[in-house]
Amino acid sequence: MKVLVTVKRVIDYNVKVRVKSDQSDVDLNNVKMAINPFCEIAVEEAVRLKESGQASEVVAVSLGAQASQEQLRTALALGADRAILVQSDEPLESLSVAKLLAKVVEKEQPDLILMGKQAIDSDNNQTGQMLAALTGMGQGTFASEVKVEGDQITVTREVDGGLQTVAVNKPAVVTVDLRLNEPRYASLPNIMKAKKKPLETLSPADLGVEIKAHTKLLKVEPPAERSAGIKVADVTELVDKLKNEAKVI
């Protein structure tokens, strides 16, 4: 079974995001970048499938600027066998990413595609579903457990009411949630080995996909500063403020 796993380059989740002074975008200068946390969970699941003997090859794929090679090398150090970068300096919307991934899927013919359910920068939660629609594959989203049995993949999903279990036939698209696993750290020997693993670079033109923007970013602004709390003398004053000031009761 060949597993294709997607990797996105995002601002490290420990970094406080800064907005440019002209509010045109987020400031990325001298900012630590990392693998999107949900993508990291997808990589871990793919590697575990290989270690258990259920997967024969794990291919990591990223789309974006040349700097995304850094995150692909991290995925290789975590256990992926080879990597593909679809290089584009243009901003990529979810639909464009899905179209590019669909062409990579057509080229690689994987049995399972593992993806993070969303990226922590755009937070769209769209690409996995779009990819499944474009490729005609079955999909299991928000996976907290994945089991592969023959030609069938059983996915336990986290939904508002609890857990839902669905079964999809290979090939399939599965987007993963936080509780699926805990990603490992890349060891120094594996980081060194990752430098020698193959990393193929393609362009959207190579895949026959035209990048087209459907939306325009107008302005980015930080959330409003949270106001300081106050102390009340008793329950009567609390109820009065909730009723007359906050107007929540």
PAZAPA-707740 format. One record per residue: residue number from 0; residue in one letter; chain; x, y, z of N, C-alpha, C in turn. Coordinates in Angstrom, 3 decimals, padded with zeros to 6 digits. Layout:
<rs>
[NUM "A" "A" [X Y Z] [X Y Z] [X Y Z]]
...
</rs>
This chain:
<rs>
[0 "M" "A" [000.843 -001.189 000.000] [000.000 000.000 000.000] [000.881 001.242 000.000]]
[1 "K" "A" [000.647 002.118 -000.963] [001.374 003.385 -001.010] [000.543 004.463 -000.315]]
[2 "V" "A" [001.201 005.221 000.565] [000.529 006.296 001.298] [001.121 007.630 000.865]]
[3 "L" "A" [000.247 008.540 000.484] [000.640 009.911 000.158] [000.222 010.796 001.326]]
[4 "V" "A" [001.150 011.567 001.869] [000.830 012.417 003.021] [001.227 013.853 002.717]]
[5 "T" "A" [000.327 014.785 003.003] [000.572 016.183 002.667] [001.192 016.928 003.841]]
[6 "V" "A" [002.042 017.890 003.510] [002.774 018.661 004.513] [002.695 020.141 004.133]]
[7 "K" "A" [002.249 020.975 005.061] [002.178 022.415 004.784] [003.130 023.187 005.694]]
[8 "R" "A" [003.784 024.185 005.132] [004.682 025.070 005.870] [003.867 026.205 006.474]]
[9 "V" "A" [003.902 026.326 007.796] [003.150 027.374 008.498] [004.039 027.998 009.577]]
[10 "I" "A" [003.588 029.109 010.141] [004.279 029.699 011.284] [004.175 028.728 012.456]]
[11 "D" "A" [005.290 028.509 013.153] [005.304 027.617 014.309] [004.227 028.044 015.311]]
[12 "Y" "A" [003.497 027.044 015.826] [002.358 027.363 016.693] [002.770 028.035 018.008]]
[13 "N" "A" [004.055 027.966 018.354] [004.528 028.626 019.576] [004.838 030.107 019.369]]
[14 "V" "A" [004.843 030.549 018.119] [005.214 031.928 017.794] [003.975 032.821 017.803]]
[15 "K" "A" [004.114 034.000 018.405] [003.025 034.971 018.376] [003.013 035.658 017.014]]
[16 "V" "A" [001.900 035.564 016.318] [001.793 036.097 014.959] [001.741 037.624 015.000]]
[17 "R" "A" [002.531 038.257 014.112] [002.545 039.711 014.001] [001.924 040.125 012.664]]
[18 "V" "A" [001.222 041.237 012.689] [000.607 041.786 011.478] [001.492 042.915 010.951]]
[19 "K" "A" [001.650 042.993 009.641] [002.438 044.073 009.040] [001.825 045.430 009.381]]
[20 "S" "A" [002.663 046.442 009.407] [002.201 047.784 009.791] [001.130 048.323 008.851]]
[21 "D" "A" [001.199 047.925 007.567] [000.197 048.403 006.611] [-001.031 047.495 006.552]]
[22 "Q" "A" [-001.046 046.451 007.412] [-002.176 045.504 007.520] [-002.430 044.744 006.213]]
[23 "S" "A" [-001.392 044.635 005.378] [-001.566 043.928 004.105] [-001.497 042.423 004.266]]
[24 "D" "A" [-000.817 041.943 005.315] [-000.674 040.507 005.511] [000.006 040.258 006.861]]
[25 "V" "A" [000.282 038.991 007.125] [001.023 038.607 008.325] [002.515 038.782 008.057]]
[26 "D" "A" [003.250 039.250 009.045] [004.693 039.471 008.918] [005.430 038.146 009.101]]
[27 "L" "A" [006.144 037.705 008.057] [006.874 036.439 008.091] [008.382 036.623 008.223]]
[28 "N" "A" [008.842 037.860 008.327] [010.288 038.115 008.424] [010.846 037.596 009.743]]
[29 "N" "A" [011.895 036.783 009.633] [012.585 036.226 010.810] [011.642 035.466 011.742]]
[30 "V" "A" [010.656 034.809 011.166] [009.686 034.033 011.944] [009.987 032.545 011.780]]
[31 "K" "A" [009.964 031.826 012.871] [010.207 030.388 012.811] [009.028 029.688 012.131]]
[32 "M" "A" [009.346 028.859 011.143] [008.328 028.110 010.408] [008.433 026.625 010.768]]
[33 "A" "A" [007.331 025.915 010.593] [007.297 024.502 010.968] [006.245 023.771 010.139]]
[34 "I" "A" [006.177 022.448 010.328] [005.109 021.668 009.713] [003.803 021.978 010.438]]
[35 "N" "A" [002.747 022.169 009.684] [001.430 022.340 010.281] [001.160 021.185 011.253]]
[36 "P" "A" [000.768 021.453 012.496] [000.601 020.376 013.494] [-000.290 019.228 013.034]]
[37 "F" "A" [-001.365 019.525 012.328] [-002.244 018.450 011.853] [-001.550 017.612 010.778]]
[38 "C" "A" [-000.732 018.261 009.941] [000.034 017.517 008.933] [001.061 016.612 009.605]]
[39 "E" "A" [001.638 017.089 010.706] [002.622 016.295 011.441] [001.985 015.014 011.974]]
[40 "I" "A" [000.739 015.114 012.413] [000.001 013.936 012.884] [-000.245 012.979 011.721]]
[41 "A" "A" [-000.541 013.533 010.537] [-000.750 012.700 009.350] [000.527 011.960 008.972]]
[42 "V" "A" [001.675 012.655 009.054] [002.956 012.013 008.766] [003.203 010.873 009.747]]
[43 "E" "A" [002.960 011.114 011.023] [003.161 010.087 012.051] [002.300 008.858 011.765]]
[44 "E" "A" [001.053 009.074 011.380] [000.165 007.941 011.096] [000.655 007.149 009.895]]
[45 "A" "A" [001.132 007.848 008.872] [001.661 007.170 007.683] [002.878 006.324 008.040]]
[46 "V" "A" [003.758 006.878 008.856] [004.968 006.149 009.261] [004.599 004.939 010.116]]
[47 "R" "A" [003.615 005.090 010.982] [003.175 003.950 011.800] [002.592 002.836 010.938]]
[48 "L" "A" [001.875 003.209 009.886] [001.334 002.195 008.972] [002.471 001.440 008.279]]
[49 "K" "A" [003.524 002.157 007.947] [004.677 001.502 007.323] [005.380 000.592 008.325]]
[50 "E" "A" [005.557 001.066 009.550] [006.244 000.272 010.573] [005.472 -000.991 010.929]]
[51 "S" "A" [004.138 -000.937 010.796] [003.321 -002.115 011.099] [003.243 -003.079 009.923]]
[52 "G" "A" [003.856 -002.711 008.787] [003.857 -003.584 007.621] [002.665 -003.406 006.711]]
[53 "Q" "A" [001.791 -002.434 007.026] [000.594 -002.224 006.201] [000.864 -001.309 005.016]]
[54 "A" "A" [001.871 -000.459 005.119] [002.242 000.435 004.020] [003.633 000.068 003.522]]
[55 "S" "A" [003.811 000.116 002.211] [005.106 -000.212 001.624] [005.937 001.037 001.335]]
[56 "E" "A" [005.269 002.171 001.125] [005.976 003.405 000.812] [005.176 004.597 001.307]]
[57 "V" "A" [005.888 005.587 001.845] [005.277 006.837 002.303] [005.896 007.973 001.507]]
[58 "V" "A" [005.051 008.718 000.800] [005.502 009.840 -000.026] [004.935 011.127 000.562]]
[59 "A" "A" [005.812 012.063 000.937] [005.392 013.351 001.482] [005.294 014.379 000.356]]
[60 "V" "A" [004.253 015.187 000.378] [004.013 016.184 -000.673] [003.756 017.537 -000.031]]
[61 "S" "A" [004.390 018.569 -000.580] [004.123 019.931 -000.124] [003.960 020.830 -001.335]]
[62 "L" "A" [003.238 021.925 -001.127] [003.008 022.894 -002.195] [003.338 024.279 -001.656]]
[63 "G" "A" [004.128 025.036 -002.422] [004.492 026.366 -001.957] [005.870 026.757 -002.427]]
[64 "A" "A" [006.460 027.705 -001.719] [007.773 028.229 -002.088] [008.870 027.194 -001.866]]
[65 "Q" "A" [010.046 027.478 -002.400] [011.179 026.561 -002.285] [011.527 026.265 -000.826]]
[66 "A" "A" [011.258 027.222 000.048] [011.561 027.041 001.469] [010.788 025.878 002.088]]
[67 "S" "A" [009.722 025.421 001.427] [008.951 024.282 001.938] [009.761 022.993 001.928]]
[68 "Q" "A" [010.905 023.005 001.232] [011.788 021.837 001.266] [012.214 021.518 002.698]]
[69 "E" "A" [012.339 022.545 003.513] [012.734 022.353 004.911] [011.743 021.446 005.639]]
[70 "Q" "A" [010.448 021.694 005.433] [009.432 020.873 006.095] [009.364 019.471 005.485]]
[71 "L" "A" [009.628 019.370 004.188] [009.664 018.051 003.564] [010.835 017.236 004.099]]
[72 "R" "A" [011.974 017.870 004.315] [013.122 017.157 004.893] [012.802 016.684 006.309]]
[73 "T" "A" [012.031 017.485 007.032] [011.601 017.057 008.371] [010.711 015.824 008.266]]
[74 "A" "A" [009.779 015.825 007.300] [008.913 014.659 007.095] [009.733 013.428 006.724]]
[75 "L" "A" [010.782 013.633 005.921] [011.666 012.514 005.558] [012.421 012.008 006.784]]
[76 "A" "A" [012.814 012.931 007.657] [013.511 012.534 008.887] [012.577 011.785 009.834]]
[77 "L" "A" [011.283 012.070 009.754] [010.303 011.390 010.598] [009.956 009.992 010.079]]
[78 "G" "A" [010.343 009.709 008.824] [010.127 008.354 008.330] [009.588 008.217 006.924]]
[79 "A" "A" [009.258 009.330 006.269] [008.799 009.243 004.876] [009.950 008.768 003.987]]
[80 "D" "A" [009.611 008.096 002.887] [010.634 007.521 002.004] [011.148 008.508 000.969]]
[81 "R" "A" [010.270 009.316 000.428] [010.674 010.330 -000.546] [009.670 011.472 -000.496]]
[82 "A" "A" [010.011 012.563 -001.191] [009.181 013.757 -001.101] [009.006 014.407 -002.465]]
[83 "I" "A" [007.922 015.147 -002.590] [007.615 015.898 -003.810] [007.236 017.314 -003.401]]
[84 "L" "A" [007.874 018.300 -004.019] [007.505 019.694 -003.800] [006.935 020.261 -005.094]]
[85 "V" "A" [005.698 020.729 -005.038] [005.118 021.471 -006.153] [005.389 022.940 -005.857]]
[86 "Q" "A" [006.398 023.474 -006.521] [006.897 024.805 -006.172] [006.108 025.902 -006.859]]
[87 "S" "A" [005.638 026.829 -006.048] [004.914 027.992 -006.565] [005.116 029.150 -005.601]]
[88 "D" "A" [005.528 030.292 -006.137] [005.696 031.480 -005.319] [004.407 032.286 -005.220]]
[89 "E" "A" [003.390 031.862 -005.970] [002.088 032.527 -005.908] [001.301 031.993 -004.716]]
[90 "P" "A" [000.474 032.839 -004.086] [-000.396 032.348 -003.009] [-001.339 031.276 -003.551]]
[91 "L" "A" [-001.494 030.192 -002.799] [-002.308 029.069 -003.259] [-003.581 028.955 -002.416]]
[92 "E" "A" [-004.722 029.047 -003.066] [-005.991 028.855 -002.384] [-006.291 027.360 -002.280]]
[93 "S" "A" [-007.263 027.020 -001.460] [-007.594 025.612 -001.209] [-007.916 024.865 -002.503]]
[94 "L" "A" [-008.675 025.489 -003.381] [-009.062 024.817 -004.625] [-007.846 024.560 -005.510]]
[95 "S" "A" [-006.938 025.537 -005.594] [-005.724 025.347 -006.391] [-004.868 024.222 -005.815]]
[96 "V" "A" [-004.759 024.182 -004.487] [-004.004 023.114 -003.827] [-004.630 021.757 -004.143]]
[97 "A" "A" [-005.953 021.686 -004.062] [-006.648 020.424 -004.336] [-006.443 019.982 -005.781]]
[98 "K" "A" [-006.465 020.919 -006.716] [-006.252 020.578 -008.129] [-004.830 020.072 -008.372]]
[99 "L" "A" [-003.861 020.729 -007.744] [-002.468 020.292 -007.879] [-002.268 018.913 -007.249]]
[100 "L" "A" [-002.857 018.715 -006.069] [-002.744 017.409 -005.409] [-003.425 016.316 -006.230]]
[101 "A" "A" [-004.528 016.656 -006.885] [-005.227 015.669 -007.721] [-004.316 015.179 -008.846]]
[102 "K" "A" [-003.509 016.084 -009.400] [-002.571 015.691 -010.458] [-001.437 014.839 -009.896]]
[103 "V" "A" [-000.982 015.173 -008.680] [000.049 014.350 -008.037] [-000.506 012.954 -007.748]]
[104 "V" "A" [-001.752 012.892 -007.307] [-002.405 011.603 -007.040] [-002.504 010.793 -008.323]]
[105 "E" "A" [-002.872 011.455 -009.418] [-002.953 010.778 -010.723] [-001.599 010.204 -011.126]]
[106 "K" "A" [-000.529 010.937 -010.799] [000.833 010.518 -011.149] [001.319 009.386 -010.245]]
[107 "E" "A" [001.040 009.472 -008.951] [001.582 008.525 -007.975] [000.694 007.303 -007.733]]
[108 "Q" "A" [-000.614 007.452 -007.947] [-001.572 006.363 -007.721] [-001.478 005.770 -006.305]]
[109 "P" "A" [-001.628 006.581 -005.266] [-001.561 006.048 -003.894] [-002.840 005.312 -003.518]]
[110 "D" "A" [-002.740 004.446 -002.522] [-003.913 003.739 -002.008] [-004.598 004.527 -000.892]]
[111 "L" "A" [-003.826 005.369 -000.224] [-004.360 006.168 000.882] [-003.686 007.539 000.884]]
[112 "I" "A" [-004.494 008.584 001.039] [-003.980 009.943 001.156] [-004.313 010.439 002.557]]
[113 "L" "A" [-003.282 010.754 003.321] [-003.462 011.279 004.676] [-003.155 012.769 004.683]]
[114 "M" "A" [-004.055 013.544 005.279] [-003.906 014.991 005.319] [-004.301 015.516 006.696]]
[115 "G" "A" [-003.740 016.649 007.074] [-004.247 017.331 008.260] [-005.644 017.845 007.968]]
[116 "K" "A" [-006.515 017.859 008.977] [-007.893 018.289 008.715] [-007.960 019.771 008.336]]
[117 "Q" "A" [-006.968 020.568 008.803] [-006.922 021.980 008.468] [-005.523 022.503 008.761]]
[118 "A" "A" [-005.226 023.676 008.231] [-003.951 024.327 008.513] [-004.192 025.425 009.539]]
[119 "I" "A" [-003.226 025.654 010.432] [-003.438 026.614 011.501] [-003.264 028.055 011.035]]
[120 "D" "A" [-002.874 028.258 009.771] [-002.782 029.645 009.278] [-004.087 030.087 008.617]]
[121 "S" "A" [-004.485 029.422 007.552] [-005.739 029.790 006.877] [-006.969 029.230 007.589]]
[122 "D" "A" [-006.799 028.059 008.250] [-007.886 027.474 009.051] [-009.133 027.162 008.220]]
[123 "N" "A" [-008.946 026.827 006.949] [-010.104 026.667 006.059] [-010.822 025.325 006.191]]
[124 "N" "A" [-010.065 024.229 006.423] [-010.690 022.905 006.468] [-011.458 022.617 005.173]]
[125 "Q" "A" [-010.763 022.743 004.037] [-011.416 022.563 002.735] [-010.693 021.592 001.808]]
[126 "T" "A" [-009.361 021.577 001.859] [-008.587 020.917 000.812] [-008.864 019.419 000.726]]
[127 "G" "A" [-008.936 018.733 001.869] [-009.185 017.291 001.851] [-010.489 016.937 001.175]]
[128 "Q" "A" [-011.537 017.678 001.505] [-012.850 017.421 000.918] [-012.852 017.720 -000.580]]
[129 "M" "A" [-012.188 018.814 -000.954] [-012.106 019.159 -002.379] [-011.327 018.109 -003.159]]
[130 "L" "A" [-010.230 017.619 -002.569] [-009.429 016.597 -003.240] [-010.231 015.324 -003.447]]
[131 "A" "A" [-010.991 014.927 -002.438] [-011.826 013.727 -002.570] [-012.843 013.894 -003.691]]
[132 "A" "A" [-013.413 015.096 -003.796] [-014.399 015.348 -004.852] [-013.751 015.320 -006.234]]
[133 "L" "A" [-012.562 015.916 -006.367] [-011.890 015.973 -007.666] [-011.410 014.604 -008.131]]
[134 "T" "A" [-011.008 013.764 -007.189] [-010.482 012.440 -007.550] [-011.562 011.358 -007.546]]
[135 "G" "A" [-012.741 011.682 -007.011] [-013.812 010.695 -006.928] [-013.579 009.639 -005.871]]
[136 "M" "A" [-012.696 009.918 -004.916] [-012.388 008.950 -003.855] [-013.334 009.114 -002.669]]
[137 "G" "A" [-013.466 008.029 -001.908] [-014.180 008.114 -000.649] [-013.357 008.916 000.341]]
[138 "Q" "A" [-014.022 009.473 001.347] [-013.298 010.295 002.308] [-013.769 010.041 003.732]]
[139 "G" "A" [-012.816 010.165 004.661] [-013.117 010.114 006.089] [-012.428 011.305 006.729]]
[140 "T" "A" [-013.186 012.212 007.303] [-012.616 013.451 007.839] [-012.602 013.432 009.365]]
[141 "F" "A" [-011.744 014.284 009.945] [-011.624 014.438 011.403] [-011.324 013.102 012.088]]
[142 "A" "A" [-010.407 012.335 011.530] [-010.140 010.980 012.025] [-009.415 010.997 013.367]]
[143 "S" "A" [-009.967 010.274 014.334] [-009.274 010.061 015.613] [-008.756 008.632 015.710]]
[144 "E" "A" [-009.127 007.789 014.729] [-008.599 006.418 014.642] [-008.729 005.940 013.203]]
[145 "V" "A" [-007.673 005.291 012.714] [-007.668 004.767 011.341] [-007.227 003.312 011.375]]
[146 "K" "A" [-008.046 002.429 010.796] [-007.714 001.011 010.701] [-007.786 000.577 009.244]]
[147 "V" "A" [-006.746 -000.122 008.807] [-006.697 -000.629 007.429] [-006.872 -002.135 007.475]]
[148 "E" "A" [-007.908 -002.621 006.807] [-008.187 -004.059 006.748] [-008.461 -004.439 005.309]]
[149 "G" "A" [-007.458 -005.010 004.655] [-007.609 -005.388 003.252] [-007.789 -004.167 002.375]]
[150 "D" "A" [-008.875 -004.158 001.601] [-009.152 -003.040 000.710] [-010.054 -001.999 001.349]]
[151 "Q" "A" [-010.301 -002.135 002.632] [-011.205 -001.213 003.320] [-010.478 -000.461 004.433]]
[152 "I" "A" [-010.818 000.801 004.584] [-010.254 001.645 005.635] [-011.381 002.105 006.548]]
[153 "T" "A" [-011.255 001.806 007.832] [-012.259 002.211 008.807] [-011.760 003.437 009.553]]
[154 "V" "A" [-012.579 004.475 009.550] [-012.209 005.754 010.156] [-013.197 006.106 011.263]]
[155 "T" "A" [-012.672 006.333 012.457] [-013.493 006.844 013.559] [-013.368 008.355 013.557]]
[156 "R" "A" [-014.511 009.029 013.402] [-014.544 010.481 013.248] [-015.025 011.157 014.527]]
[157 "E" "A" [-014.442 012.326 014.797] [-014.917 013.132 015.913] [-015.959 014.117 015.388]]
[158 "V" "A" [-017.199 013.958 015.868] [-018.295 014.836 015.453] [-018.876 015.505 016.694]]
[159 "D" "A" [-019.780 016.451 016.489] [-020.323 017.220 017.607] [-020.990 016.324 018.652]]
[160 "G" "A" [-021.654 015.277 018.194] [-022.386 014.424 019.123] [-021.564 013.303 019.738]]
[161 "G" "A" [-020.289 013.189 019.358] [-019.449 012.116 019.892] [-018.546 011.547 018.817]]
[162 "L" "A" [-018.638 010.227 018.589] [-017.799 009.559 017.606] [-018.663 008.868 016.559]]
[163 "Q" "A" [-018.208 008.913 015.323] [-018.897 008.247 014.219] [-017.881 007.396 013.479]]
[164 "T" "A" [-018.247 006.169 013.131] [-017.345 005.267 012.416] [-017.853 005.063 010.993]]
[165 "V" "A" [-016.954 005.292 010.031] [-017.303 005.092 008.625] [-016.271 004.169 007.989]]
[166 "A" "A" [-016.676 003.480 006.945] [-015.773 002.597 006.202] [-015.713 003.063 004.753]]
[167 "V" "A" [-014.505 003.199 004.226] [-014.307 003.617 002.840] [-013.388 002.623 002.149]]
[168 "N" "A" [-013.580 002.469 000.866] [-012.734 001.574 000.086] [-011.510 002.325 -000.434]]
[169 "K" "A" [-010.415 001.591 -000.604] [-009.230 002.180 -001.210] [-009.490 002.442 -002.692]]
[170 "P" "A" [-008.885 003.482 -003.247] [-008.122 004.542 -002.590] [-009.050 005.519 -001.895]]
[171 "A" "A" [-008.537 006.180 -000.862] [-009.373 007.067 -000.063] [-008.570 008.242 000.462]]
[172 "V" "A" [-009.300 009.297 000.816] [-008.710 010.489 001.426] [-009.143 010.523 002.886]]
[173 "V" "A" [-008.179 010.647 003.791] [-008.481 010.717 005.222] [-007.813 011.965 005.792]]
[174 "T" "A" [-008.614 012.817 006.447] [-008.043 013.984 007.122] [-008.038 013.704 008.621]]
[175 "V" "A" [-006.956 014.057 009.283] [-006.739 013.601 010.659] [-006.957 014.709 011.677]]
[176 "D" "A" [-007.360 014.296 012.870] [-007.619 015.207 013.978] [-006.528 015.060 015.035]]
[177 "L" "A" [-006.597 015.886 016.057] [-005.531 015.954 017.067] [-005.334 014.660 017.844]]
[178 "R" "A" [-006.405 013.949 018.139] [-006.303 012.803 019.044] [-005.939 011.495 018.340]]
[179 "L" "A" [-005.571 011.560 017.068] [-005.207 010.338 016.356] [-003.919 009.732 016.904]]
[180 "N" "A" [-002.923 010.567 017.175] [-001.636 010.069 017.696] [-000.825 011.237 018.238]]
[181 "E" "A" [000.345 010.910 018.742] [001.286 011.939 019.188] [002.553 011.813 018.348]]
[182 "P" "A" [002.852 012.820 017.529] [004.017 012.730 016.632] [005.328 012.562 017.399]]
[183 "R" "A" [006.247 011.844 016.788] [007.573 011.622 017.367] [008.499 012.793 017.038]]
[184 "Y" "A" [009.642 012.823 017.712] [010.683 013.782 017.381] [011.655 013.124 016.402]]
[185 "A" "A" [012.165 013.921 015.481] [013.149 013.396 014.526] [014.500 013.284 015.216]]
[186 "S" "A" [015.106 012.102 015.146] [016.421 011.894 015.757] [017.504 012.463 014.844]]
[187 "L" "A" [018.659 012.770 015.424] [019.767 013.335 014.642] [020.213 012.404 013.510]]
[188 "P" "A" [020.375 011.083 013.756] [020.753 010.196 012.640] [019.737 010.222 011.499]]
[189 "N" "A" [018.437 010.277 011.844] [017.409 010.306 010.799] [017.395 011.645 010.062]]
[190 "I" "A" [017.726 012.720 010.758] [017.836 014.029 010.103] [018.966 014.003 009.081]]
[191 "M" "A" [020.068 013.358 009.426] [021.199 013.255 008.492] [020.838 012.366 007.310]]
[192 "K" "A" [020.128 011.263 007.580] [019.723 010.362 006.495] [018.743 011.047 005.545]]
[193 "A" "A" [017.904 011.935 006.101] [016.879 012.597 005.284] [017.488 013.460 004.191]]
[194 "K" "A" [018.719 013.932 004.414] [019.379 014.778 003.417] [019.680 014.026 002.131]]
[195 "K" "A" [019.757 012.683 002.226] [020.086 011.869 001.056] [018.852 011.240 000.402]]
[196 "K" "A" [017.702 011.409 001.036] [016.481 010.843 000.457] [016.013 011.703 -000.718]]
[197 "P" "A" [015.390 011.079 -001.736] [014.999 011.834 -002.942] [013.901 012.853 -002.681]]
[198 "L" "A" [014.088 014.045 -003.235] [013.088 015.113 -003.169] [012.915 015.666 -004.577]]
[199 "E" "A" [011.756 015.405 -005.157] [011.456 015.831 -006.528] [010.742 017.174 -006.505]]
[200 "T" "A" [011.157 018.072 -007.410] [010.518 019.384 -007.504] [009.764 019.497 -008.819]]
[201 "L" "A" [008.491 019.861 -008.725] [007.640 020.062 -009.894] [007.086 021.476 -009.864]]
[202 "S" "A" [006.534 021.905 -010.978] [005.862 023.199 -011.040] [004.405 022.962 -011.418]]
[203 "P" "A" [003.524 023.916 -011.144] [002.130 023.756 -011.591] [002.034 023.500 -013.090]]
[204 "A" "A" [002.928 024.125 -013.865] [002.915 023.905 -015.320] [003.238 022.459 -015.660]]
[205 "D" "A" [004.155 021.849 -014.896] [004.496 020.441 -015.119] [003.275 019.543 -014.945]]
[206 "L" "A" [002.391 019.955 -014.048] [001.193 019.162 -013.759] [-000.009 019.599 -014.596]]
[207 "G" "A" [000.182 020.625 -015.417] [-000.894 021.090 -016.285] [-001.998 021.820 -015.550]]
[208 "V" "A" [-001.632 022.505 -014.460] [-002.626 023.232 -013.664] [-002.313 024.712 -013.701]]
[209 "E" "A" [-003.316 025.513 -014.009] [-003.168 026.966 -014.010] [-003.630 027.518 -012.662]]
[210 "I" "A" [-002.742 028.252 -012.002] [-003.076 028.832 -010.701] [-003.939 030.070 -010.920]]
[211 "K" "A" [-005.122 030.067 -010.308] [-006.044 031.176 -010.489] [-006.598 031.596 -009.132]]
[212 "A" "A" [-006.518 032.881 -008.829] [-007.032 033.387 -007.554] [-008.521 033.699 -007.671]]
[213 "H" "A" [-009.288 033.229 -006.702] [-010.728 033.498 -006.678] [-011.109 034.477 -005.575]]
[214 "T" "A" [-010.169 034.748 -004.696] [-010.420 035.697 -003.614] [-009.250 036.678 -003.534]]
[215 "K" "A" [-009.492 037.806 -002.875] [-008.457 038.825 -002.711] [-008.363 039.207 -001.238]]
[216 "L" "A" [-007.151 039.203 -000.713] [-006.937 039.590 000.678] [-006.966 041.109 000.775]]
[217 "L" "A" [-007.911 041.629 001.528] [-008.065 043.075 001.652] [-007.291 043.650 002.829]]
[218 "K" "A" [-007.381 042.989 003.980] [-006.747 043.543 005.171] [-006.616 042.467 006.231]]
[219 "V" "A" [-005.540 042.542 006.998] [-005.338 041.657 008.138] [-005.170 042.533 009.373]]
[220 "E" "A" [-005.903 042.227 010.424] [-005.755 042.996 011.655] [-005.804 042.063 012.856]]
[221 "P" "A" [-005.050 042.380 013.898] [-005.046 041.525 015.089] [-006.367 041.619 015.828]]
[222 "P" "A" [-006.694 040.620 016.632] [-007.937 040.702 017.414] [-007.875 041.844 018.418]]
[223 "A" "A" [-009.035 042.332 018.807] [-009.108 043.441 019.764] [-008.499 043.022 021.096]]
[224 "E" "A" [-007.822 043.971 021.727] [-007.241 043.697 023.033] [-008.334 043.390 024.045]]
[225 "R" "A" [-008.072 042.386 024.856] [-009.059 042.008 025.867] [-009.034 043.009 027.010]]
[226 "S" "A" [-010.199 043.503 027.401] [-010.266 044.480 028.486] [-010.071 043.793 029.831]]
[227 "A" "A" [-009.583 044.559 030.803] [-009.328 044.006 032.130] [-010.633 043.667 032.840]]
[228 "G" "A" [-010.581 042.633 033.657] [-011.751 042.239 034.421] [-011.948 043.138 035.630]]
[229 "I" "A" [-013.091 042.994 036.269] [-013.384 043.778 037.477] [-013.863 042.844 038.575]]
[230 "K" "A" [-013.768 043.315 039.821] [-014.269 042.565 040.966] [-015.584 043.173 041.424]]
[231 "V" "A" [-016.499 042.321 041.829] [-017.779 042.797 042.358] [-017.858 042.450 043.842]]
[232 "A" "A" [-018.635 043.232 044.552] [-018.706 043.068 046.012] [-019.550 041.877 046.419]]
[233 "D" "A" [-020.624 041.606 045.653] [-021.531 040.522 046.046] [-022.310 040.031 044.831]]
[234 "V" "A" [-023.153 039.035 045.061] [-023.936 038.428 043.974] [-024.914 039.425 043.384]]
[235 "T" "A" [-025.474 040.289 044.221] [-026.454 041.261 043.744] [-025.830 042.191 042.710]]
[236 "E" "A" [-024.608 042.666 042.982] [-023.914 043.539 042.039] [-023.558 042.791 040.760]]
[237 "L" "A" [-023.157 041.502 040.892] [-022.833 040.684 039.727] [-024.039 040.537 038.817]]
[238 "V" "A" [-025.184 040.204 039.403] [-026.408 040.034 038.607] [-026.790 041.343 037.926]]
[239 "D" "A" [-026.625 042.463 038.657] [-026.971 043.767 038.098] [-026.105 044.089 036.875]]
[240 "K" "A" [-024.806 043.800 036.972] [-023.905 044.087 035.850] [-024.173 043.163 034.663]]
[241 "L" "A" [-024.446 041.899 034.955] [-024.753 040.963 033.869] [-026.035 041.353 033.146]]
[242 "K" "A" [-026.977 041.920 033.896] [-028.276 042.264 033.318] [-028.247 043.609 032.599]]
[243 "N" "A" [-027.634 044.623 033.229] [-027.728 045.985 032.700] [-026.534 046.422 031.860]]
[244 "E" "A" [-025.343 045.852 032.128] [-024.151 046.236 031.360] [-023.835 045.221 030.264]]
[245 "A" "A" [-023.646 043.962 030.674] [-023.342 042.925 029.684] [-024.565 042.511 028.886]]
[246 "K" "A" [-025.750 042.672 029.508] [-027.028 042.320 028.874] [-027.039 040.872 028.380]]
[247 "V" "A" [-026.575 039.976 029.261] [-026.591 038.557 028.916] [-027.678 037.789 029.669]]
[248 "I" "A" [-028.326 038.443 030.604] [-029.471 037.819 031.300] [-030.644 038.794 031.347]]
</rs>
